[in-house]
Amino acid sequence: MHKTDAGRFFEDFRVGQVIAHATPRTITEGDRALYQALYPSRFALASSAPFAAASGLAPWPVEELIGFHVAFGKTVPDVSLNAVANLGYAELRFHRPVRAGDTISATSEVIGLKENSNGKTGVVWVRSTARNQRGETVIDWARWVMVRKRDEAAPAPETVVPSLKPALAAGDLIVPEGLDFSAYDFAAAGARHRLSDYAAGERIDHVDGATLEEAEHMMATRLWQNTAKVHFNTEARGGLKRLIYGGHVISLARALSFNGLQNAQPIAAINAGAHVAPAHAGDTIYAWSEVLETGETAAPGVGAIRLRLVATKGRDEAMRLRDEAGAYAEGVLLDLDFWAFHPL
């Protein structure tokens, strides 16, 4: 019997299959410190315990993307260890804040399969759920990945492509219990902008850039216990440069977006995400955002803002998303559509 695990290949997945992922992970204050060392994040809610408490969130939550990275990392050995690429996300909702001391576990259900025309790979759709030590749902989301086949001669499964919402509505968002922005401290947060100061169609150049470092991206990916070979092993890439974990680019772009969106906190949901092009160590990342819509919630002083966050290799002051042919513009690395809670 084999005692090692080479991971699942495309033909190992079946629609309806439920996978319980190994290694529950307890969040610590060390995760918060390392996150802020890896990414230049300055959002007040995750940076200041008194600020969070004054906003109705005590104990102090960690940055939402810490929970996302840990939960995502749980799924990698079983879903995307043999992936060629992570293709996208949909319907991701943060159900409740993650705090130091919480232990996150995850399960995934296979909801779709489609073999590619080359017969060498296929697309696998899963819906994953992360829960805390009390069994409460923390995050759930759908994602799809392109996975290698072990045997190219293996028959193709019946094609099942799941129906996923293009975007969640403001009414679909789950407001953290106790969140209250009625006495929001704009000075401490770093900007005076209220939700009414943003309009659909507005674009914001976040100005600042950050260069990707080889050691940092590998440290981050290990921190999240993401074992995908393409991030660590050049032999798995045929001697090519390691690929930067897409979530690393998400966190970097989110941190850069602070300059112009200081009050877009916390993240409520991710509607869609596309890793448009690979990123490598040495690339300098910039970001810009487009306001897609705004909405209201029942929580005191709390509104919601829907944003398109675009990460680029090199700064594009024109903030182009697509070229004349409708393809993504040169230099675009990430196209992320998400909701955040924002003071009214």
ROLO-218799 format. One record per residue (C-alpha): residue in one letter; x, y, z. Coordinates in steps of 0.05 Angstrom, whole numbers, padded with zeros to 5 digits, always signed. Example, Ala and Ser with C-alpha at 12.3 -4.5 7.8 and 13.67 -1.06 7.14 Angstrom:
<gutis>
A+00246-00090+00156
S+00273-00021+00143
</gutis>
This chain:
<gutis>
M+00000+00000+00000
H+00024+00070-00016
K+00031+00114+00045
T+00046+00179+00008
D-00006+00219-00028
A+00006+00248-00098
G-00058+00288-00095
R-00121+00281-00136
F-00119+00284-00212
F-00178+00303-00256
E-00205+00232-00262
D-00206+00224-00186
F-00263+00275-00178
R-00337+00259-00180
V-00396+00308-00178
G-00427+00304-00109
Q-00362+00280-00076
V-00350+00311-00008
I-00278+00319+00016
A-00259+00331+00089
H-00193+00368+00088
A-00138+00353+00138
T-00101+00395+00189
P-00146+00442+00228
R-00109+00507+00238
T-00112+00552+00301
I-00105+00626+00287
T-00057+00664+00332
E-00035+00736+00341
G+00028+00713+00304
D-00014+00707+00241
R-00035+00780+00248
A+00037+00803+00257
L+00063+00762+00199
Y+00007+00785+00154
Q+00024+00858+00168
A+00098+00842+00156
L+00083+00810+00088
Y+00032+00861+00064
P+00030+00936+00076
S-00040+00934+00105
R-00062+00993+00147
F-00137+00983+00154
A-00155+01007+00224
L-00205+00953+00242
A-00152+00898+00238
S-00096+00942+00263
S-00126+00970+00328
A-00162+00931+00382
P-00194+00995+00411
F-00218+01016+00341
A-00249+00948+00330
A-00283+00949+00399
A-00311+01019+00385
S-00340+00991+00321
G-00375+00935+00359
L-00325+00880+00343
A-00294+00854+00407
P-00255+00809+00414
W-00210+00839+00361
P-00217+00804+00293
V-00158+00790+00247
E-00157+00813+00175
E-00211+00778+00135
L-00161+00752+00084
I-00123+00714+00138
G-00184+00670+00146
F-00191+00664+00071
H-00118+00643+00061
V-00120+00592+00117
A-00186+00563+00093
F-00162+00562+00021
G-00097+00528+00041
K-00135+00472+00074
T-00166+00454+00006
V-00103+00455-00036
P-00076+00384-00022
D-00142+00353-00040
V-00166+00399-00096
S-00110+00435-00131
L-00044+00400-00115
N-00040+00379-00188
A-00072+00442-00215
V-00045+00478-00276
A-00080+00542-00253
N-00131+00568-00204
L-00183+00599-00251
G-00232+00637-00208
Y-00277+00648-00147
A-00351+00662-00138
E-00403+00671-00083
L-00352+00678-00027
R-00383+00704+00037
F-00351+00720+00104
H-00402+00695+00153
R-00369+00717+00218
P-00303+00748+00239
V-00242+00704+00253
R-00206+00718+00318
A-00142+00694+00350
G-00157+00628+00383
D-00206+00605+00330
T-00191+00538+00297
I-00210+00532+00223
S-00228+00468+00188
A-00254+00459+00117
T-00294+00413+00072
S-00307+00416-00002
E-00362+00388-00047
V-00348+00376-00121
I-00403+00413-00159
G-00377+00411-00231
L-00330+00376-00280
K-00311+00389-00352
E-00253+00357-00389
N-00214+00404-00435
S-00210+00391-00509
N-00136+00373-00505
G-00153+00312-00463
K-00095+00327-00417
T-00131+00370-00365
G-00200+00386-00340
V-00236+00439-00298
V-00261+00421-00229
W-00312+00464-00192
V-00318+00458-00117
R-00358+00492-00062
S-00317+00497+00001
T-00338+00513+00072
A-00293+00534+00129
R-00319+00526+00201
N-00292+00545+00269
Q-00283+00501+00330
R-00357+00510+00347
G-00379+00484+00279
E-00402+00554+00257
T-00391+00572+00184
V-00336+00624+00178
I-00329+00628+00102
D-00359+00592+00043
W-00343+00599-00030
A-00341+00567-00099
R-00278+00562-00140
W-00255+00526-00203
V-00186+00500-00222
M-00154+00468-00282
V-00126+00400-00260
R-00080+00352-00297
K-00103+00282-00315
R-00062+00223-00290
D-00080+00182-00351
E-00096+00220-00415
A-00133+00158-00440
A-00182+00159-00382
P-00253+00172-00407
A-00282+00241-00399
P-00336+00248-00346
E-00404+00276-00361
T-00397+00352-00366
V-00430+00389-00308
V-00421+00464-00305
P-00452+00494-00242
S-00495+00557-00244
L-00461+00610-00202
K-00485+00681-00187
P-00445+00734-00225
A-00449+00776-00162
L-00481+00777-00094
A-00530+00833-00078
A-00521+00879-00019
G-00578+00842+00014
D-00540+00777+00010
L-00484+00803+00054
I-00478+00779+00126
V-00463+00837+00173
P-00419+00816+00231
E-00458+00814+00296
G-00449+00879+00333
L-00418+00919+00276
D-00435+00992+00288
F-00405+01051+00251
S-00449+01105+00282
A-00389+01132+00322
Y-00337+01116+00269
D-00270+01150+00281
F-00252+01177+00212
A-00187+01209+00236
A-00161+01144+00264
A-00182+01107+00201
G-00141+01155+00158
A-00193+01189+00114
R-00257+01229+00120
H-00293+01196+00061
R-00363+01169+00074
L-00401+01121+00029
S-00437+01179-00004
D-00370+01207-00028
Y-00363+01148-00076
A-00403+01141-00141
A-00412+01082-00188
G-00362+01086-00245
E-00310+01125-00205
R-00239+01099-00213
I-00184+01107-00161
D-00110+01100-00176
H-00079+01075-00111
V-00012+01103-00132
D+00034+01060-00089
G+00072+00999-00113
A+00106+00939-00081
T+00157+00892-00111
L+00145+00817-00102
E+00202+00782-00067
E+00219+00708-00076
A+00228+00694-00002
E+00165+00732+00019
H+00117+00697-00028
M+00143+00628-00009
M+00140+00646+00066
A+00068+00670+00057
T+00047+00608+00020
R+00077+00564+00073
L+00044+00606+00127
W-00024+00588+00096
Q-00003+00514+00089
N-00014+00518+00014
T+00025+00460-00016
A+00015+00474-00090
K+00080+00452-00124
V+00084+00510-00173
H+00097+00559-00117
F+00158+00523-00088
N+00189+00474-00136
T+00221+00497-00201
E+00224+00424-00224
A+00148+00424-00224
R+00152+00483-00271
G+00202+00452-00319
G+00256+00497-00293
L+00214+00560-00301
K+00207+00612-00246
R+00160+00596-00189
L+00089+00623-00195
I+00066+00672-00142
Y+00005+00645-00104
G-00055+00684-00130
G-00078+00699-00059
H-00012+00734-00046
V-00028+00782-00102
I-00099+00792-00074
S-00072+00811-00006
L-00019+00857-00035
A-00070+00893-00079
R-00119+00898-00022
A-00065+00929+00022
L-00046+00978-00033
S-00119+00999-00040
F-00117+01031+00029
N-00093+01095-00005
G-00161+01119-00030
L-00206+01067+00004
Q-00184+01073+00076
N-00255+01063+00102
A-00274+01003+00059
Q-00270+00954+00117
P-00282+00898+00132
I-00289+00855+00069
A-00358+00825+00066
A-00357+00781+00004
I-00320+00765-00060
N-00365+00761-00121
A-00314+00739-00172
G-00240+00735-00181
A-00196+00722-00241
H-00121+00711-00240
V-00111+00740-00309
A-00036+00729-00316
P+00020+00698-00275
A+00063+00738-00228
H+00135+00724-00210
A+00186+00749-00160
G+00215+00815-00184
D+00149+00841-00211
T+00125+00907-00182
I+00051+00907-00166
Y+00005+00968-00169
A-00070+00971-00160
W-00131+01012-00180
S-00204+01005-00162
E-00271+01020-00195
V-00333+01032-00154
L-00387+00986-00181
E-00445+01002-00134
T-00464+01020-00063
G-00517+00993-00017
E-00547+00997+00052
T-00549+00949+00111
A-00591+00945+00173
A-00531+00957+00219
P-00525+01027+00249
G-00481+01072+00207
V-00460+01015+00161
G-00465+01015+00086
A-00435+00970+00033
I-00390+00986-00026
R-00378+00940-00085
L-00310+00948-00117
R-00270+00921-00175
L-00198+00916-00151
V-00147+00909-00207
A-00074+00891-00195
T-00024+00906-00250
K+00048+00891-00265
G+00075+00962-00269
R+00032+01023-00259
D-00022+01040-00310
E-00045+01111-00297
A-00098+01102-00352
M-00129+01046-00310
R-00146+01003-00370
L-00180+00937-00356
R-00188+00913-00428
D-00159+00928-00496
E-00195+00946-00560
A-00207+00872-00575
G-00241+00861-00508
A-00183+00821-00479
Y-00151+00840-00413
A-00102+00896-00422
E-00028+00881-00420
G-00002+00881-00349
V-00067+00863-00314
L-00054+00807-00263
L-00118+00806-00221
D-00190+00826-00231
L-00227+00820-00164
D-00299+00839-00152
F-00316+00846-00078
W-00360+00879-00027
A-00336+00915+00036
F-00373+00948+00093
H-00365+01024+00095
P-00387+01079+00142
L-00446+01120+00118
</gutis>
